[in-house]
Amino acid sequence: MNGEPLVSILIPAYHERFFAEALASACAQDYPALEIVVRDDSMGESIERVARQAADARVRYVRNDRRLGFHGNFTACFGDARGEYVKFLNDDDRLHPRCVAVLAGVLRVNPSVALATSRRAVIDAAGRHLPDREATMPLSLVSALVPGAELANFVLMNMRNLIGEPSTVLFRRADVVAEAGSLFRWGGEDYHCLADLGLWLRLLARGAAFYCAEALSEFRVHDAQEQGTEAGSLSCLLERRRLARRAREAGFLAGPGQYAAALQAARAFAAATDFTRTSPEVAAQVRAELAAIDEEIGRIGGAAVPAPL
């Protein structure tokens, strides 16, 4: 192993459909010091069968005694990790064979870097490449080190997860502590739609970020994803104002107009989301949230600075 730090690839598995591809991409990593932890939160036997058929000594399979759900399974998976570095892998995404080696190498030689990420490619259910979405556009045309506060403010003022999904980022295990037993709780509040972004902001409060301009992971878009549901869209709206407020308390968005820009970006998300076919209860929550955003923008006063995207 030549002294490379152990990296834990953590797969909180639930959906069987693409799991074999995700696991195969983890096993194909060219980094020598690797463990792959599979936490099975499904009701069936397919995930276990695929994990055992891999016949790879680096794979550690754990079946949950009861359903843990999104928060619980990610948190339990994180607790299983033995590596100095951690990389989550969603059960429907894929990693480039050099992904772990590139990102772990950066953390190893740069103690000031708290988060290593990369461009990610978008694929469909069949694994075909799709055009970039707004959130997956490259942060930079060249690989770069970025100060933590600068990147945090950039994503908050655009209110989009431009850093990447859980499959995209690698970080030090010691830099993250589960708050009250939940990996995605920050300041006493749980996040779901923006769970990964909340975690990235906590890391960026500790140090810089590294961005690799090469696509080292593949983010799959398919019809079973929760963000496309009514509940998912509502969660994505409601969490934006809460995340901006919490980030400001953590020292981000401190410049004149930056907090207002983040709130206006949250409002723009609502305007770009189709809530016209929602239930009366959801429509009422959307109206109330928009009114709360407008009230907060009016309360803090001053014009928002333009988002830097």
Steps between C-alpha positions, in 0.01 A plus 500: 500500500806727519356681802190643330222587746207259506195630310149381584255495210161493668192381309174557692300264280124482458410491130601178327470620140844655451686365803712251304641782285575714804679218679695401189626858465616497863681168455667635184685780687875499440575627852667223705384578857125457476203359686146493356216499751150406381213576740192321368175677592287318241226245554627255237803278454641638173747745656642235732530254212691749282729600789591140578541404135762774467729268698720796589672495839476881516118484506337494842124432482262592783124446496294725725279321751226754427443775245712802589395733221714764329645675807543184704669294231749773405581559866542128574717459192721788614531335842621179330790678328853411608683712246675829559318632194136448408318499167129427478362335189128511429362165388407639158821691418839391364864595565781543249779246575740784597250686720625397843869513405475857369295643786676313780834606358402864532392466864817312584732781388275795594407502871311827450255338257186377676303390196608356165250488216488488123288562200234231460342369182123455471369164378154355444353167612681320217834659588499734200655842549263795520563874462603685814231638725538841662636342819751277316664770288875510572608724785826564317656402168820402684560316826535745788522557874218725624475669844219342700304819567526607136353174371235490773379851418504417129266202537278672759449812289396276210311259732611201297718208597782580260743292710337168429291216633635263770667290230714795389683605817779347710587629849674411825291289735631689805364829362135393531308427819138382488285750689259330741541174311434641153761565232278755328392708800651846531420744776214286629325470162488200267548539126382260232494660156806712588655245736821466302540876452457556874777247564728666243449839665605357836819372337565830323484672838809294588714562195545535127359292215670333206313480172612259227390614154492139377170313549582237764145386573170449318174630644202299376166662423200266494127489569521355852680794658320680780581857392246467220213433741272758657645434846855516366444833323341649810792385718745654253322835537449500877860404577656781297414786735589289806837409352580861412417611854709225657792568266491867593516406867806286418680804353409473132305764301654774714553752220250777420211361301626139496229368730233683301640346181469152652138568598420632155656189347270291722205699368619451143505124560131515592423702188677242283324204664154394384279506809181560297386138520566451870243429769334794678704423812832515313393813311425668833845407634665639187313831534590523867868432429515760224339754732757415769786543252365837385453613859858403589641678195303810596612476863872486425467782245748594232541369150640157437835475328485308171567130535846424357384226262 
